Amino acid sequence: MKAEIHPSFEPTKFICTCGNILETLSNLGGEKNVDICSSCHPFFSGKEQRMIDTTGRVEKFRRRYQRS
């Protein structure tokens, strides 16, 4: 490998809003804040979040296009 063409990897902390801290090597370096991580994302955590339909759009759609 050629010298001085590869980026330097520095220890980086990714801090999620849920409080989870991930430490890894990255060329970013320092501390970075993220909105969602693997411990709080519904796909990875297994917790299914239900979509709340406060305006009733789904029911309105079904009534409008209901086959009679």
N, C-alpha and C positions, 0 to 999 in steps of 0.2 A: 504494500500500500504506500502511496505517496505521502510524504509528510506535509503538514500544514494546509491540506485541502479539506480535511474533515472537521466538522463543527465540534467544539468542546462540549462535553456533557457535564453539567453541574447538578448537585442535589437540588431538587425542587419539591416544595410542599404544595399540594393542591388541597385547599380548604373548602369544604362544601358548606352550604347554608344549614344542613342538618347537623353539623358539628363533626362529621367524619373527616379525618386528615389522611391523605394518601401521600406517602413519600416515595419518590422515584428519581431517576436521572433524566434530565431533559436539557435541551440547549436554551430553554427559557431562563432557568435559574431563579432562585428566590422563592417567594410565596405568591401563589395565584389563587384567586377566589373563583369558585364555580357554583352554578345554580343547582345542579343535580348530579348525583354520583350513583355508583352501582348499588350502594346500600339503601338509598331512598327512592330509586327509580322503580315504578311499579312492575316493569317487565322483569327486572333482576331480583327484586325483593319478594315477588310472588303475591304482593298485596294488590288486589284489583281495585282500582278507583272507578267508581261509577260516574258517568257523565250526568250532571244535573241539568235538566231542561226547565228552566224557570219561566220561560216565555211560552211554553206549550207548542213549540214549533213542530215537534214530531206528531203530536195529536192533530194539529191543524193540517199537516201534510196528508196524514192518513184519511182524515175526513174529506179533504178536497179530492183526493184521487182514489177513493174507495169505489170498487166496482159494485154496481147494483144489479 
